[in-house]
Amino acid sequence: MGKKNVAVILAAGNGERSGFEIPKQMMKLAGKPIVEHTITIFQNCSSIDEIIVVSSANCIERIEEIVSSRAFSKVKKVIKGGQERYESSVAAINASEPVSDQEDVNLIFHDAVRPLVSDRIILDVIQSLDYYNAVDVVVATTDTIISADPITNTIESVPVRQRLRNGQTPQGFKWKTIKTAYELAFKDPDFKTTDDCGVVLKYLPDEKIFLVNGEHNNIKLTYKEDLQIIDKLLQLNTKKTICNNLTSHSLAQLKGKVIVILGGTSGIGAEMAAIAEAYQAKVVVASRRTGLDVTNLNLLQNEFKAIHERYGRIDYVVNTAGILVKQPLVLMEYKDIVEAIQINYLGAVHVALAAYEYLKESRGHMLNFTSSSYTYGRAYYSLYSSSKAAIVNLTQALAEEWHTQFIRINCINPERTNTPMRRKAFGIEPLDSLLSARSVALLSLGVLLDDSTGQVLDITSQYVKKAINNGALTEETIMFK
């Protein structure tokens, strides 16, 4: 019957010892539970044939809903695990027993709370199982490790660092190997373990465990502060994926799509419209110049209704509408204060309200724009920077609210870009210090085509250079028809 690679996602932990109020695997990251990110990686890995998710009793129903709603076709079982990790491993071993002696089953155990494992690591583990019966994933230890005397709290020894490694997951095993190791372990009255490879090492001492190189990005969610690190790494991974996948072929997916661009008569929005139209998308551009005011909800709702009636659907909504007033707050006229808040923040809320029902219908994508000033308030444009911080929070919140409706929503954070709005506020600046609106527009369209949600994606000069080096940004990429 051949070889079958079965990924085992260990998701039975409760996270109490780390101070989490809910199980760690159910914590939201970019609008999705972490376990969903992890399952997605193995679902998309071509070398994985089946997936078993081992869950705690109180999470099984929620995980089953995720599997069903996201159509994770490779997930064949969601089973109950135990309080200890080894109990969950044994449950998966028993649930994956080969149907005959001719079936060769590889089990690939992975922590649900390591959502950044790469395809390369998974493939290396699977390929290594062609030559070894047990495989571990490790990274070289960078810190000096101290062996301490637990009684006196003094240094007992300092192991040679060159021989030390930090263990990660996945860990891979031939089914018979890990099954036999646990059978022997359960005969030991002093059996203790925190690691499946440790069981093989102790109870099958003649079995060589091969080491695959891991990655420092493949970190495990252990403490609350790890969420911020993983979130940022996820953003970097998403940008890398978009950059690598952005080609004229991928942009061809825009053909026939209905895209509404608010504030699209100049700057980044206008460039997005031009590129999308070149790839035969149906683009509707609206701004104050065309008579549409995002501060008027009724007008906006009528516009979306008319677009839907005309084209029968709305796939993407891009909101680039905004104004930048560079002036101390106390010197601004009150009407200008109100206008800035209404356009930059309330306008985004209005766009979300008006677009929701149509994006729900199409399972579409909404794209907002923020500014690097969202990370801290800046003198002379306090309203702009504070409203851009609000846009980030709005995007992340709606990603969670809309996730069950299959609506994706992301936020672009472009570095200083050569647009009419910037030139009006800052005057003449060296062109080599600014990104081109076209490069930002092209990469933003790449985000629309991606499956990510809840991301704040920084488009920097370094990122643009990588896109050029990868061939994503070339004259050939923008193939005007």
Stockholm file with secondary structure:
# STOCKHOLM 1.0

chainA/1-481         MGKKNVAVILAAGNGERSGFEIPKQMMKLAGKPIVEHTITIFQNCSSIDEIIVVSSANCIERIEEIVSSRAFSKVKKVIKGGQERYESSVAAINASEPVSDQEDVNLIFHDAVRPLVSDRIILDVIQSLDYYNAVDVVVATTDTIISADPITNTIESVPVRQRLRNGQTPQGFKWKTIKTAYELAFKDPDFKTTDDCGVVLKYLPDEKIFLVNGEHNNIKLTYKEDLQIIDKLLQLNTKKTICNNLTSHSLAQLKGKVIVILGGTSGIGAEMAAIAEAYQAKVVVASRRTGLDVTNLNLLQNEFKAIHERYGRIDYVVNTAGILVKQPLVLMEYKDIVEAIQINYLGAVHVALAAYEYLKESRGHMLNFTSSSYTYGRAYYSLYSSSKAAIVNLTQALAEEWHTQFIRINCINPERTNTPMRRKAFGIEPLDSLLSARSVALLSLGVLLDDSTGQVLDITSQYVKKAINNGALTEETIMFK
#=GR chainA/1-481 SS CEEEEEEEEEECCCCGGGTCSSCGGGSEETTEEHHHHHHHHHHHCTTCCEEEEEECTTTHHHHHHHHHHTTCTTEEEEEECCSSHHHHHHHHHHHTCCSSTTEEEEEEEEETTCTTCCHHHHHHHHHHTTTCSEEEEEEECCSCCCEEETTTTEEEECCCGGGCEEEEEEEEEEHHHHHHHHHHHTTCTTCCCSCHHHHHHHHCTTSCEEEEECCTTCCCCCSTTHHHHHHHHHHHHHHHHHHHHCSHHHHGGGTTCEEEEETTTSHHHHHHHHHHHHTTCEEEEECGGGTCCTTCHHHHHHHHHHHHHHHSCCCEEEECCCCCCCSCGGGSCHHHHHHHHIIIIIHHHHHHHHHHHHHHHHTCEEEEECCGGGGSCCTTCHHHHHHHHHHHHHHHHHHHHHGGGTCEEEEEEECSEECHHHHHHHCCCCGGGSEEHHHHHHHHHHHHTSCCCSCEEEECHHHHHHHHHTTSSSTTTSCCC
#=GC SS_cons         CEEEEEEEEEECCCCGGGTCSSCGGGSEETTEEHHHHHHHHHHHCTTCCEEEEEECTTTHHHHHHHHHHTTCTTEEEEEECCSSHHHHHHHHHHHTCCSSTTEEEEEEEEETTCTTCCHHHHHHHHHHTTTCSEEEEEEECCSCCCEEETTTTEEEECCCGGGCEEEEEEEEEEHHHHHHHHHHHTTCTTCCCSCHHHHHHHHCTTSCEEEEECCTTCCCCCSTTHHHHHHHHHHHHHHHHHHHHCSHHHHGGGTTCEEEEETTTSHHHHHHHHHHHHTTCEEEEECGGGTCCTTCHHHHHHHHHHHHHHHSCCCEEEECCCCCCCSCGGGSCHHHHHHHHIIIIIHHHHHHHHHHHHHHHHTCEEEEECCGGGGSCCTTCHHHHHHHHHHHHHHHHHHHHHGGGTCEEEEEEECSEECHHHHHHHCCCCGGGSEEHHHHHHHHHHHHTSCCCSCEEEECHHHHHHHHHTTSSSTTTSCCC
//
